[in-house]
Structures are given as C-alpha cells and as structure tokens.
C-alpha cells in the first residue's frame, strides 16, 4: 500500500474554516478521483492538520499527482491564499501489525 501524507500548519484564526473546507469539499472531491482507497483526516493538539491518502499501488498515486494535484492545489490557494503551510510526503508501507 502507498500512503501520501499532507500535513498543514494553519494559522489559528483559519483553523475552523480550514477544517470545514477539507471535510465538506476538498477530501470528498479528491476521493471522487478514484485514485485512493480511503482518506483519513486528523487534527493534532497543536492545531496542525494531517491528511493521509491510501492508494493500492504507486500508479494510482502517480495518476493523482499528474492529473489532479494542480487543480486541487489551485483551489486550496484560492480559498486559503495565506495562513497555511503544507508539507507533503510519500510513504510505502513495508509491514503492518494488527491486534
């Protein structure tokens, strides 16, 4: 499984709006691309947000990155032109354990 993680530091006064935007618009639209099996959205005690996208294979993530990211990043930039700092990282699952 391939995991694409985006962590966003959000200015305090924008956090509620950012959370609403991701839950109501951003994440459902990304999930609708069919590139990911599921998406998880987390908020840290510090107020940072993390979105974890799970793709079955690297080709699905690559398709998302080449065909869709420009549009979604532009949309995010229009709604939040300042006050957010995203970082992105790709992960390949090596092993997992379950109880």
C-alpha positions in Angstrom: 0.0 0.0 0.0 1.2 3.5 -0.8 0.5 6.4 1.6 0.5 10.0 0.6 0.5 12.4 3.6 -0.1 16.1 3.6 0.5 18.0 6.9 -0.7 21.6 7.0 0.2 24.1 9.6 -2.8 26.5 9.8 -2.9 29.9 11.4 -5.1 29.9 14.5 -7.9 32.2 13.1 -8.3 30.0 10.0 -8.4 26.5 11.6 -12.2 26.2 11.8 -12.8 27.3 8.2 -9.9 25.1 7.0 -11.4 22.0 8.8 -14.8 22.7 7.3 -13.4 23.1 3.9 -11.4 19.9 4.0 -14.4 17.9 5.4 -17.1 19.3 3.1 -15.2 19.9 -0.1 -11.6 19.1 -0.5 -11.4 15.5 0.7 -14.7 14.3 -0.9 -13.6 15.7 -4.3 -10.2 14.0 -4.0 -11.8 10.7 -3.1 -14.1 11.0 -6.1 -11.0 10.9 -8.4 -10.8 7.1 -7.7 -7.1 7.3 -7.0 -7.4 6.4 -3.4 -8.9 3.6 -1.4 -9.6 5.8 1.6 -8.6 9.1 3.2 -8.1 9.9 6.8 -8.1 13.5 8.2 -6.5 14.2 11.6 -6.0 17.3 13.8 -3.1 17.5 16.2 -3.4 19.1 19.6 -1.1 21.8 18.2 -3.7 22.7 15.6 -1.9 21.2 12.7 -3.8 19.0 10.3 -2.8 15.8 8.5 -4.5 14.1 5.7 -3.5 10.5 4.9 -4.4 9.2 1.4 -4.1 5.4 0.8 -3.5 4.2 -2.7 -3.5 0.5 -3.6 -0.5 0.9 -5.9 2.1 3.5 -6.9 0.4 4.0 -10.3 -2.7 5.3 -8.6 -0.8 7.9 -6.6 1.2 8.9 -9.7 -2.1 9.3 -11.6 -3.4 11.6 -8.8 -0.2 13.6 -8.8 0.0 14.1 -12.6 -3.7 14.5 -13.4 -5.3 16.1 -10.3 -2.9 17.9 -7.9 -2.6 21.1 -9.8 -6.3 21.7 -9.7 -6.7 20.8 -6.0 -3.7 23.0 -5.0 -5.1 25.9 -7.0 -8.5 25.5 -5.3 -6.9 25.4 -1.9 -4.8 28.5 -2.8 -7.9 30.4 -3.8 -9.7 29.6 -0.6 -6.7 30.0 1.7 -4.3 32.4 -0.1 -2.3 32.9 3.2 -2.0 31.4 6.6 -1.3 27.8 5.7 1.9 25.9 5.2 1.6 22.5 3.7 4.2 19.7 3.5 3.9 16.5 1.5 5.5 13.1 1.8 5.0 9.7 0.1 5.3 6.5 2.1 5.5 2.9 1.1 4.2 0.5 3.7 6.7 -2.2 4.5 4.7 -4.1 7.1 1.8 -3.6 9.5 0.7 -5.3 12.7 -2.8 -5.8 14.0 -4.1 -7.0 17.3 
